[in-house]
Amino acid sequence: MIDMVEKIVKESVNIVEERLDRLREFFPEVFSEGKVDFEKLHEVLGNFSTQGEERYSFNWVGRQKAFRLFQEKAKGTLVFDKEESVEPEKTENVFIEGDNLEVLKLLQKSYQNKIKMMYIDPPYNTGRDFVYKDNFKDSIKNYLEQTGQVDSEGNKMSTNTETNGRFHSDWLTMMYPRLFLAKNLLKEDGVIFISIDDNEVVNLKKICDDIFGENNFVNTVVWHRKRGKDNSAKFLSRVHEYLLIYAKDINKLTFKRIELSPETLKQYTNPDNDERGNYRKLALWRRGGQGGSKEYGFTTKEGQTVSPRQWLVNEETMKKLDTDSKIVVIGDNLYRKLFLAEHSGNIPETIWLDTSNTANATDTIKSLFDGKSYFDTPKPLEYIERMLKLATCSGDIILDFFAGSGTTAHATLKLNKDNDENRKFICVQIPEKIDEKSEAYGAGYKTISEISRERIRRVLKQLESKEGFKAFRLTNSNYKIWDESVDDSSKLKKQLQLFETPLIAGYKELDVIYEVLIKEGYSLNSQIEKINIKSNRIYSVTDIDSNFFITLDSKIDGKSIDELKLKKSDIFVCLDSSLDDSQKKNISLKCDLRTI
């Protein structure tokens, strides 16, 4: 019984094992001694082998590293930062400071299939400093070095210039694992919007086709990003960017229509005082290349007759419109009434000229920061608001893992306020250092994430919003991690001594509780409450309909277990060393005991 006590999960989701489990679910016959028999897999799939044949494929130097990057388990954790949060007890919005690769790994279990929409504005690979330099062997150490949180040589950002022979490859290797992990978090009817420019739009589409599937490509939007013209341009003044859109499952994706413009609304009138309200007249006869029905003449229920011709609807539909008093006769022509009440809006187009530009976005930043503009190329509110209006409803979760200036959070809060709705955001931003010569640095800001959080705070105040956000930081795990690179016998002995206790020295209880809940698949909005029991410090962790109890006390008093009145379905988490064998056996009979 004692050996059957389950250990708490100390690592992030194993992506490879998860994918193998899915394959095993559908094709159990292709597994032999726990491994995939690829010959059998070919047979099951109809022997679609292309071995020896030429075929289209997309490859780059670093592709194997990209695959290792998303397969490697997370080595860090997220700690709650109460001082940086606003009304954390009343909100489900989350801002995470950390490298998005590691953060996406940590979110895999808690948020898989829960994100309705993602918007990201990744680095455009312009040859400037390139902060995302990943190390698949130890991503958390790499992150802490790059952001200057530990002392190490060479913790400056790498430079990805066009003279580098792997200019495009480095960017692809950075993007691929992040997009792969992001896809897992999308709901089945979810969608991702990705801003990009000419430098990498072609390559971005190729890796998105690879990850999401060509069939789930929705469209490419061309956005008019610049207010004026660049007369210093060598050939053409570039005033556009792209927005690539992919669905998790295009057969389940739905977009809402966009609101009618004031110009369109003027076309809706009510000259005959129809009780159904304003309407516009749409011609019913076939013109030009429009499709048409079989030719016929028509007489309305009022006895008005029009000459035969091809109409846009068949005779049965025409009679139904006439019965419903939705036909207007003008001369020898028929029109149908399209009422404003039954118009669901316009289908969005692929060229966006009317969603503001970077100059407007800069003005928005200035209005929040006393006339100061701390970002070079922020995205305008209206631009992201349009995406939110198309793809989300109240209650949906929006994720931006290249949060930058914080526009996604701002747009979500504004849309919620304007429409009395309740979308929730999760924003992730690496604490990229700010140039010491910049205006922002002079104002006291040291990192991009500091300004992003401050923007959200000022937006909440400006909107007089009742919302807030919970702030988290990526840091080292509270669990002692076995260093597989150690092979020296004396160092191995020292490492074994470290594992006499499972937690690092100087850990904080709340930090450990958050690490447990994240890696057990509970959301960052889980409620943590201290139970009123004198003999031990015990906490209850609740996330919607899931719950567990946890204590990190070195010894557990039997009275505590009795007072909790645990049921077989309850989960109780504690240090393995806090219970003797007899206690483990007795508690395991009462509940689902898990130890650290």
TORTOR-826234 format. One record per atom (N, C-alpha, C): residue in one letter; x, y, z. Coordinates in steps of 0.05 Angstrom, whole numbers, plus 5000, padded with zeros to 4 digits. Each point is the difference from the previous one (the first is absolute). Layout:
REM TORTOR-826234
AXYZ/...
REM end
This chain:
REM TORTOR-826234
M501749765000/M498350245000/M501750255000/I502250005017/I501750245002/I501350074974/D500949794985/D501350054975/D498150114979/M497449975005/M498150094980/M499250295004/V501150145020/V499450285004/V501150164976/E498350164988/E500750144975/E501750255007/K502150044984/K501650235003/K498850244984/I500450245011/I499050244987/I501650044974/V498750114980/V501450064974/V502050225004/K502549964993/K502150205004/K500950124973/E498949914978/E500950104974/E497650084983/S500550154979/S497950074981/S499249764983/V498050044983/V499049784984/V502249904981/N500149734997/N501949884981/N498649994973/I500850194983/I498650034974/I500249754983/V502449875000/V500449764983/V498149785010/E500049955026/E498349785011/E497050064994/E499350255002/E497250084995/E499249934971/R501850064982/R499449954971/R500049704995/L501849855013/L500049714997/L497449885011/D499050115022/D497549905011/D497750044981/R500050234985/R497950054981/R500249804977/L502449954991/L500449804978/L499249725009/R500749935026/R499349745011/R496949975002/E498650235005/E497149995003/E498749924973/F501150114978/F498749954974/F501249754986/F502649955004/F501349784986/F501649835020/P498749865018/P501449835020/P501649784986/E499249924976/E501349774987/E502850064989/V500750274999/V502650074989/V502250015021/F499249945025/F502050005022/F501049725006/S502649975002/S501249755007/S502150055021/E499649875024/E501750045023/E500350295007/G497850154998/G500050275008/G501050204979/K500949914978/K501150174979/K498349984974/V500150224984/V498550004975/V501449834979/D498549824988/D500949844978/D499250154974/F501850144988/F499350184978/F499149854975/E501049754997/E499049844977/E497049945003/K499249935025/K497249955005/K498450254997/L501150235008/L498650254998/L499550074970/H501949944983/H499650044971/H497849834990/E499949755009/E497949814991/E497350095009/V499850095026/V497450095010/V499050254985/L501850174991/L499350244986/L499749964970/G500049744991/G499749954972/G502649994985/N502349965015/N502649984988/N500750244982/F499450245011/F500650244985/F502950085003/S501749824993/S502950065003/S501050164976/T501650205006/T501150164979/T503149975000/Q500949785012/Q502949965002/Q501249984972/G502150164995/G501350004974/G498750184980/E497750115006/E498750184982/E500550295008/E500150184979/E500350285006/E497450115011/R500150175020/R497550125010/R500750275013/Y498050175002/Y500350265011/Y500549985030/S501950155011/S500550015029/S501250275006/F499750085026/F501250255009/F501949945022/N502550094996/N502149945020/N501850245003/W501450015023/W501950215004/W502149905021/V502350135000/V502049935020/V499050085027/G499749805018/G499050055026/G497249885005/R498949874980/R497449875003/R500049795022/Q502149845001/Q500249805021/Q500150125028/K501550235002/K500150145026/K497350105007/A498550104980/A497350105006/A498249795012/F500349754990/F498449785010/F500949935028/R502650015005/R501049945027/R499050205020/L499850254991/L499250225018/L497249965011/F498149914983/F497349975011/F499649735014/Q501949814995/Q499849745013/Q501250015028/E501950175004/E501350025026/E498150105021/K499949885024/K498250085021/K500950265013/A498050145010/A500650265014/A501649945026/K501850185005/K501749975025/K499450225020/G498150174993/G499450225018/G497349995012/T499150225012/T497350025011/T499150294999/L497550055006/L499050275001/L499450075029/V500950245009/V499550095027/V498150244999/F498250015018/F498150225002/F501350245011/D499650234987/D501250265008/D497750195009/K499549995026/K497750165010/K500450304997/E502550095003/E500650294999/E499450114972/E500549844979/E499650094973/E497149964990/S498449875016/S497249934992/S498150235008/V497749994987/V497850195006/V497549845005/E498850035024/E497549865007/E500249704993/P502149865009/P500349724991/P497849815009/E498650075022/E497949835010/E497450024983/K499850224983/K497650054985/K500249964970/T502349894991/T500449994971/T500949734991/E499749954974/E501149764987/E501950074978/N500750264998/N502150094982/N502749945011/V501949934982/V502749915009/V502150144983/F502150105014/F502450104986/F502449845010/I501549884982/I502249835008/I502650124989/E501950055017/E502650094991/E501949764998/G500949954975/G501749774996/G500349934971/D501949824994/D500449914973/D497549834991/N498850084978/N497549874992/N500349704994/L502449914992/L500349714994/L499649845025/E501350085022/E499849865025/E497250035012/V498850244997/V497350055010/V498049834986/L500249984973/L498149844984/L500149715009/K502449905006/K500249735010/K498649975027/L500350195018/L498749995026/L496950024998/L499050124979/L497150044997/L498749764986/Q501649814990/Q498949794983/Q497849845014/K500449935025/K498149835014/K497650155010/S500450255009/S497950165012/S498150124979/Y501150074976/Y498450154981/Y499749864973/Q500649754999/Q499749854974/Q497150014991/N499550084975/N497350024988/N498250205014/K501250215012/K498350205014/K500250284989/I501950064983/I500450274989/I498450034975/K498350214999/K498350044977/K501550154978/M501650205008/M501450164980/M502850075009/M501949994982/M502750095005/M500650234980/Y501350205010/Y501250204982/Y502950035008/I501949984981/I502850055006/I501250194980/D501950155009/D501550194984/D502949945005/P501149784988/P502749915006/P502150184988/P502549965008/P502250164987/P500049964970/Y500350224986/Y499849994970/Y502649924986/N502149935016/N502649924988/N501150214982/T500550235012/T501150234985/T503050025002/G501249815015/G502950015003/G500950135025/R498250115016/R500750135025/R500349795022/D500350095025/D500449815022/D497749795001/F500849765005/F498249774998/F499949855027/V498250085018/V500249925027/V499449705004/Y498549884982/Y499249725003/Y502149814989/K502049955017/K502149814992/K499849765018/D498949784989/D499149785016/D502149785003/N500049885023/N501849785007/N498349765009/F499749804983/F498249785006/F500949835024/K502650025007/K500949845023/K499250115027/D499950275002/D499250125025/D498850274995/S497450014992/S498850244991/S499750205023/I499549925025/I499650195021/I502750135007/K502249865000/K502650125005/K500650204978/N499449924975/N500550174977/N498450265003/Y497549985009/Y498250235003/Y501150195022/L500849895022/L501050165022/L502650154992/E501649864984/E502550134991/E499450234981/Q498349954981/Q499450204979/Q498750255012/T498549975021/T498650235012/T501550115024/G502549905004/G501750115021/G499149945028/Q498549795004/Q499149935027/Q502049835015/V502049894986/V502249865012/V502650114988/D502249975014/D502550094989/D501249784982/S500650074976/S501249814981/S501250164978/E502249904988/E501250144977/E498249974976/G500050214984/G498549984975/G497050015002/N498950145020/N497150005002/N498750234985/K501550114980/K498850204983/K498249874979/M498250154989/M498449904978/M501849934976/S499249794985/S501549944976/S499150194978/T501750044980/T499350174977/T499649824976/N497750034987/N499349844977/N500050174975/T502450054989/T500250174977/T499849844974/E499550144978/E499649874975/E502649884989/T502350095012/T502549884992/T500549735013/N498349945020/N500149745013/N498949794980/G501549794995/G499149804981/G497549855007/R499150045026/R497649865009/R497950215007/F499950224986/F498250225006/F497149915002/H499049874979/H497249915000/H499749755018/S502049835000/S499949755015/S499750055030/D501650195010/D499850065029/D497250105008/W498850164983/W497350105005/W498049775000/L500249834980/L498249774998/L500349815024/T502549965008/T500449825023/T498950125026/M500050265002/M498750145023/M497049974999/M498850044976/M497150024998/M498649725001/Y501249804987/Y498749744997/Y499149885026/P501749965020/P499149875025/P497850165015/R500250274998/R498050165014/R497249974987/L499950004973/L497549964986/L498949725004/F501849805001/F499249735005/F498649975027/L501350115020/L498849985027/L497450165002/A499950234986/A497750175001/A497549864988/K500549854979/K497749854987/K498649825020/N501549875018/N498849825019/N498150155019/L500550255004/L498350155019/L497450104988/L499950024973/L497650104987/L497649815003/K497650115004/K497649844999/K499649904972/E498349804997/E499549884974/E498950214980/D498550205010/D499050214983/D501750255003/G502549975009/G501750235005/G501550094975/V501250245003/V501450124977/V502450165009/I502050024983/I502450155007/I500450214978/F500650255008/F500750224982/F502950075005/I501650024978/I502950055003/I500850244982/S501050215013/S501050234984/S502849944990/I500650094975/I502649954989/I500450204977/D502650034992/D500550174977/D501349844978/D501150134979/D501049864977/D502449825006/N501550065020/N502549855006/N499549705003/E497849935014/E499649725007/E497249904993/V498450154986/V497249924996/V499949734985/V501849964981/V499949754984/V500849765018/N502150035016/N500949795018/N498049955022/L498750215010/L498049975021/L497749834990/K499150054976/K497849854989/K500749704997/K502549954992/K500949734997/K500049845026/I501050135022/I500049855025/I497249985012/C498350204994/C497249985010/C498549784985/D500649974974/D498849784984/D500949745012/D502549985009/D501149765011/D498749935027/I499650215017/I499049965027/I496949985001/F498750194987/F497050005001/F498749854978/G501549954978/G498949864977/G499150214979/E500749944974/E499350194979/E497050044999/N498549795006/N497050024999/N498950195021/N501550065021/N499050185021/N501050294996/F501150064977/F500750284993/F497450154994/V499550225014/V497550154996/V500450214979/N502050175003/N500650214980/N502350175010/T501050174981/T502050205007/T498750284997/V500150165021/V499050274999/V502450194995/V499550194983/V501950224995/V499150245015/W501750105019/W499250225017/W501550254993/H498550224997/H501250264994/H501150125026/R502649985004/R501250055026/R501050285004/K500450154978/K501450255002/K498350234991/R500050225015/R498350234993/R501150154976/G502650054999/G501250154977/G501649824982/K501550134982/K501749864981/K502950035007/D501649804993/D502950025004/D501350084974/N500450264997/N501150104975/N503049944997/S501249905021/S502849934998/S500449714991/A497849854996/A500249724991/A501449984973/K501549794997/K501549974975/K498249944976/F498049835004/F498349934978/F497150075006/L498849875020/L497250055007/L499850065030/S498150175007/S499550075028/S498349785012/R501249865019/R498649775012/R498150095022/V497449974996/V498050095019/V498349785010/H500849754995/H498349775007/H501649805017/E498449835014/E501049765013/E498049784995/Y500749765009/Y498249774995/Y498949905027/L497849874998/L498849865023/L499249724991/L501549805008/L499349724992/L498049895020/I498049864990/I497949895017/I499849704996/Y500249845022/Y499749714998/Y498049915022/A498449804992/A498149885019/A501249755011/K499149925024/K500749745011/K498549794983/D497550044994/D498449834983/D498150184984/I500750044974/I498550204984/I497049934997/N499449745004/N497249924997/N498350085025/K501450085021/K498650085025/K500250305005/L501750134984/L500450295004/L497750164990/T499150205016/T498050194991/T501050285006/F499550184981/F500650295003/F497550155001/K499850205017/K497850185000/K500350214978/R497850124992/R500150214980/R501050265013/I501150184984/I500850255011/I497750204999/E500050195018/E497850195001/E499750174974/L497650084994/L499550164976/L501250285005/S501150114979/S501250275002/S497750215000/P500650245010/P497950214999/P499050064972/E501849974979/E499250044973/E497949794991/T500549755009/T498249784992/T497350045015/L500150085025/L497650035016/L498150214987/K501150204986/K498450214988/K498349884977/Q500849774990/Q498549884978/Q497449865010/Y499749975025/Y497749875012/Y497950225007/T497849994987/T497850205005/T497449855003/N497850155005/N497449875003/N497850184987/P500150034973/P498150194987/P497149925002/D499449745004/D497249925003/D499249935028/N501650105020/N499449965028/N499549705007/D501649834989/D499849715007/D500549965029/E498349865014/E500249975029/E502549845008/R501249874980/R502549845006/R502550175000/G499750264994/G502250185002/G501450074974/N502350125002/N501550094976/N500949764983/Y500150054974/Y501049794981/Y501350134976/R501449834985/R501150094974/R498949824978/K499950104976/K498949844977/K502249874985/L499849744996/L501949844985/L498749904974/A501250054977/A498949924975/A499949694998/L497849894990/L499649714999/L500549884972/W500550174979/W500449884974/W503049964995/R500649814982/R502749934994/R501350214982/R502550075009/R501550204984/R502949904997/G501150054976/G502849934995/G500649715005/G502149955016/G500949725005/G498749875024/Q497950135011/Q498649875023/Q498649754992/G499949815018/G498549754995/G497050064999/G498549854985/G497250054998/G498349755000/S497450035004/S498249775000/S498949974972/K498249804996/K498649964975/K498250254995/E499850084974/E498550254994/E497049965005/Y498850205013/Y497150005005/Y499050285004/G497450044995/G498750255006/G498849985028/F499150235012/F499049985027/F497850215005/T497949915014/T497850185009/T499950005030/T500150235012/T499950025029/T497249955011/K499849965026/K497449955012/K498250254998/E501250234993/E498450244996/E499250034971/G500749814983/G499350004972/G501950154982/Q502350085010/Q502050144983/Q501749804985/T500150034973/T501449814983/T502550124988/V502249835000/V502550084987/V500649794978/S501550094980/S500549834977/S502049785007/P499949784984/P501849775006/P503050074996/R501649885017/R502950034998/R501349805019/Q502750005000/Q501449835020/Q500250165026/W499149885022/W500150135027/W502349875016/L500750135022/L502149895018/L498949795019/V497449975001/V498749795017/V498049854983/N499449755008/N498049854985/N497250095007/E498049904985/E497350105003/E498849945027/E500849785012/E498949935027/E501050215021/T502650064998/T501150205019/T498750284995/M499650074974/M498750254994/M497250025012/K498549784999/K497350005012/K500250035030/K502049885012/K500350025029/K500650295008/L501750134985/L500650295005/L497550174997/D498449934980/D497650154995/D498049965023/T499749755009/T498249945022/T500850155025/D502750035004/D501050145024/D500150304996/S498950104979/S500050294994/S502850115000/K501849864987/K502850094997/K500750074972/I498050054982/I500550074973/I499050284994/V501750154986/V499350274991/V500150014970/V497850094987/V499950014971/V500550294992/I502050044982/I500550274989/I500249964970/G498050114986/G499949974971/G499649704993/D501949904983/D499849724993/D502149835015/N500950105023/N502049865015/N499149935029/L501249795010/L499449915028/L502450045017/Y499650095024/Y502150035021/Y499049865025/R501949905015/R499349895026/R500850195022/K498550005022/K500650165023/K502049845018/L502350125005/L501949895019/L499950185025/F498849905021/F499750165024/F502650025016/L500450235012/L502450045016/L500149805023/A497749935011/A499849815022/A501049724993/E499849934974/E500849734991/E502850004987/H501350235000/H502750014988/H502049965023/S501649794997/S501949925021/S502750144998/G500250194980/G502550144997/G501349924974/N502350124995/N501549954975/N502049775004/I500549854979/I502149805000/I502750155000/P501849945018/P502650145000/P501649954975/E501450204991/E501649984976/E502949955007/T501749954980/T502849935005/T501850254999/I498950234994/I501650255002/I498850185021/W501650075020/W499050165022/W501250284998/L498450184991/L500850284997/L499050185022/D498149895016/D498550175018/D500449925029/T502349895007/T500449915028/T502350155013/S500450254993/S502150175011/S502749914992/N502150145009/N502749944991/N501950045024/T502649964994/T502050025022/T500150285012/A499450204985/A500050275011/A497750035021/N497749894993/N497850005020/N500849855025/A501449774996/A500849845022/A502050155018/T501850154988/T501850165015/T498650225016/D497950124988/D498450205014/D498649885024/T499149744998/T498849875022/T501949965023/I502549924994/I502149975020/I500550275014/K500250214984/K500650265011/K497850105019/S497549934993/S497750095017/S500149865027/L501349775002/L500249855025/L502450085016/F502250074986/F502650055013/F500850304999/D498150185005/D500650285002/D501650114976/G499149934976/G501350104976/G502549864991/K500849795014/K502449854993/K499249754984/S501749944980/S499649764984/S502449815005/Y499449785013/Y502249825008/Y500449764981/F498449994979/F500249774981/F500350104971/D501649864985/D500550094972/D497749944981/T499049755002/T497949924981/T497749865014/P498550135017/P497849875013/P497749964980/K498349805006/K497649964983/K497750165011/P498350114982/P497750165008/P497849835013/L498650135018/L497849865014/L497949894981/E499150174980/E497949924982/E500749754984/Y502649984994/Y501049774984/Y499449735015/I500850005025/I499649755016/I497149975009/E498750235004/E497149985007/E498449864978/R500750064974/R498649874979/R500349705001/M502449905006/M500449715003/M498349895023/L500050145022/L498549915023/L497049994994/K499050204985/K497250014993/K499349774980/L501849944982/L499549794980/L500049725013/A501849955019/A500549735008/A499249935029/T499350195016/T499549945029/T497350105010/C499249885022/C497650095014/C500750035030/S498150115015/S500450035029/S500649735012/G502049995018/G500749755013/G502449864987/D500750074975/D502249874987/D502750095011/I502149834997/I502750065008/I501750074976/I501450235002/I501750094978/I502949985010/L501849894983/L502849975008/L501750164980/D501950165011/D502050144985/D502749935013/F501749844986/F502549925013/F502450154989/F499550214984/F502050214994/F498750265007/A499550055025/A498150225009/A501150284994/G502650044999/G501150264992/G498850235016/S498850184986/S499050255013/S497449955016/G498849764998/G497649945016/G497450084986/T500050034973/T497650094986/T497849805002/T500749744999/T497949795002/T498450025026/A501550045022/A498650035026/A498350255000/H501150224989/H498550254999/H497549974984/A500249884976/A497649964983/A497949825013/T500949805014/T498149825013/T498550145022/L501450165016/L498850155022/L498050214989/K500850134979/K498350214988/K497449884988/L500349774986/L497749874988/L498149905022/N501149895021/N498449915023/N498450245012/K501450225004/K498750245012/K497950114981/D500550024974/D498150124981/D497549834998/N500349745002/N497749824995/N499049855025/D501150075023/D499349865025/D500449704997/E502449924991/E500649724995/E502449915018/N500849754997/N501949895019/N502049814986/R501350104979/R502349854989/R502350015020/K501749794998/K502349995018/K502649994983/F502150135009/F502549994985/F502249875017/I501849874985/I502549905011/I502250124982/C501750175012/C502250134984/C502749905011/V501849944982/V502749915007/V502050184987/Q501950105016/Q502150184989/Q502649955015/I502149954984/I502649965011/I501050275011/P501450015023/P501050255011/P502450104984/E499550074975/E502150104982/E501050265011/K502650035002/K501250245011/K499650244981/I499650235012/I499650254984/I502750144997/D500450124977/D502450154995/D500350225021/E502450015012/E500450205022/E499950294990/K500250044974/K499850274988/K497250084993/S498049815004/S497350054992/S498550185020/E497850114990/E498350175016/E498749835022/A499349764994/A498749825020/A501949945023/Y502549954994/Y502049945021/Y500350245018/G500050244988/G500350245015/G497650055019/A497749884992/A497650035017/A499949795022/G502049825001/G500149805021/G499349724992/Y499449954975/Y499349734991/Y502549864991/K500349755008/K502449854993/K499449784979/T497549914998/T499349794981/T497450064986/I499649874977/I497550034985/I497649905016/S500449795015/S497749895016/S499150205022/E501950155011/E499250215020/E498150204987/I500750094976/I498350204987/I497349884993/S500049754991/S497549864993/S498149995024/R501049915022/R498449995024/R498950275008/E501850204999/E499150275007/E497950114981/R500249934975/R497950084981/R497349885008/I500049755007/I497549875008/I498850135025/R501750075019/R499150145024/R498750274993/R501350144982/R498950274992/R497449974984/V499949794984/V497549964984/V497749935019/L500549845020/L497949935020/L499050255013/K501850185007/K499250255013/K498650184981/Q500950024975/Q498850184980/Q497149914994/L499649734998/L497449894993/L498149995025/E501250065023/E498549965025/E498949715002/S501749824991/S499249724999/S500149865027/K498349825004/K499949845025/K501849754997/E501249974977/E501849774995/E502850065012/G501749804998/G502850025009/G501649794985/F502349935011/F501549784989/F501949885021/K500549744996/K502049865018/K502649994986/A502150085014/A502750014988/A501649755010/F501449874981/F501749775006/F502750054987/R502049865012/R502750014989/R501149724996/L501449964978/L501349744995/L502650005016/T500549775014/T502449985016/T500749705002/N502249945014/N500849725005/N497949845015/S500049744995/S498149835014/S500749995030/N497949955016/N500449965028/N500949725006/Y499849824980/Y500949735003/Y503049984993/K501449835014/K502849954993/K500049834975/I501450104980/I500149874974/I502649854996/W499749754992/W502449834996/W501550104976/D502650055003/D501650094978/D501249764986/E498949944976/E500949764985/E502850034988/S501050255000/S502650044988/S502349935019/V499349965026/V502149945020/V500849704997/D502649964995/D501049724998/D502449945018/D501050215014/D502249975018/D498949875026/S501349795010/S499049845023/S499750175025/S501950185005/S499850175025/S497750194998/K499550114976/K497850184996/K497349855001/L500049764990/L497649845001/L499249945029/K502049955017/K499449945028/K498950255013/K501150234994/K499050255011/K497150064990/Q499549934975/Q497450054989/Q497949825013/L500849755006/L498249815014/L499350105028/Q501950135013/Q499450115027/Q498050234999/L500050144978/L498150224997/L497149904999/F499649754991/F497449894997/F498849865025/E501350065022/E498949905025/E497450155006/T499850244991/T497450155001/T499450094971/P497550004992/P499350054972/P499950294992/L499950195020/L499650284993/L502650155005/I500350224985/I502450165002/I500050155027/A502350085009/A500250155025/A498750284997/G498750085021/G498850275000/G497550034983/Y498749784994/Y497550014983/Y497850155016/K498150114984/K497750125012/K497649824995/E498349975021/E497749824997/E498250064976/L499450264997/L498250074978/L501249934973/D502650044997/D501349944975/D499849704994/V500449835020/V499849714996/V497149924993/I498150125014/I497249944994/I499350074971/Y500950234990/Y499550074972/Y501449814981/E502449915007/E501449814983/E498549734999/V499049915023/V498449765000/V497550024983/L498550225004/L497550034985/L500450024970/I502150154992/I500650034971/I500649734988/K501849855012/K500949754989/K498049775003/E498050045017/E497949815003/E497650074981/G500250234986/G498050064980/G497850195010/Y500550145022/Y498150205010/Y500850284988/S498050174996/S500550264988/S501350195019/L501150224989/L501350205016/L497950175016/N497549964994/N497850135015/N498949835022/S501349785007/S499149835022/S499950165026/Q498049945016/Q499850145026/Q501549845022/I501750145015/I501649885021/I499150115027/E499049835017/E499050085026/E501249845023/K500750125021/K501149865024/K497749885015/I500249755007/I497949865015/I500350065030/N497850045013/N500150075029/N500449755017/I502649915000/I500749775016/I502650085015/K500049955026/K502250095017/K502549834998/S499649744997/S502349825003/S501950014976/N499150074976/N501750034977/N499150234982/R501950104984/R499450214980/R499149864974/I497449994996/I498949854977/I498550204982/Y500349984974/Y498750184981/Y498249844982/S497850124992/S498149894980/S500550154974/V500349854978/V500450124974/V497649914982/T498650204989/T497549944985/T500250134973/D499449854979/D499950104973/D497549894986/I497950174999/I497349934989/I499049765015/D500149764988/D498849765013/D502249815011/S502550095001/S502249845009/S501150115026/N501149835017/N500950095026/N502149815012/F501950125015/F501849825015/F500950155026/F500949855019/F501050115025/F503049975001/I501550195011/I502949975001/I501150125025/T502149875011/T501650105022/T502949944996/L501750195008/L502949964997/L501349975028/D498449955020/D501149965027/D501849755000/S502050015017/S501949775002/S498849765013/K498050035017/K498549785013/K497150064999/I498449794996/I497150034998/I498749875025/D498450165014/D498649915023/D497549854991/G499549765011/G497749844993/G497450165003/K499950195020/K497650155005/K499250174975/S502150094985/S499450164976/S498549844980/I500849764996/I498649824980/I497249955009/D499649965026/D497349955010/D498250254996/E501150235006/E498550254997/E499250064971/L501749924982/L499450054971/L497749834990/K499549775014/K497949824992/K500249934970/L502449904993/L500549954972/L498449774989/K499150034975/K498649784986/K501949874980/K499249774990/K501749854981/K500650164975/S498250184992/S500550164976/S501750245005/D500650075025/D501650235007/D503049944995/I501450214990/I502949974996/I501450155023/F501949865012/F501650125022/F502949984993/V501450245000/V502850014992/V501750095024/C502249865003/C501950075022/C502849904993/L501950085017/L502749904997/L500149705006/D501549854984/D500249725004/D501249945028/S501950175008/S501449965025/S498250075025/S497750134995/S498450085023/S498349785011/L499949774986/L498449775009/L501749755003/D499449855021/D501349745003/D498349794984/D501049764998/D498749804983/D497149945009/S499650005027/S497349955010/S498150224993/Q500950255001/Q498350234993/Q499349994971/K501949944983/K499549984971/K497949804994/K500249775014/K498049794995/K497250095008/N499850125024/N497450085011/N498850224983/I501650204993/I498950234985/I499249914971/S501649824989/S499349904973/S497349864999/L499249885022/L497449875002/L497850205000/K500650255009/K497950205003/K499750184976/C502250054985/C500050194978/C502149934980/D500250184980/D502149974979/D502450155010/L501949855012/L502450115011/L502250034979/R501150254998/R502350054982/R502250145015/T502549924995/T502250115016/T502050144982/I501550185013/I502150154986/I502749885009/
REM end
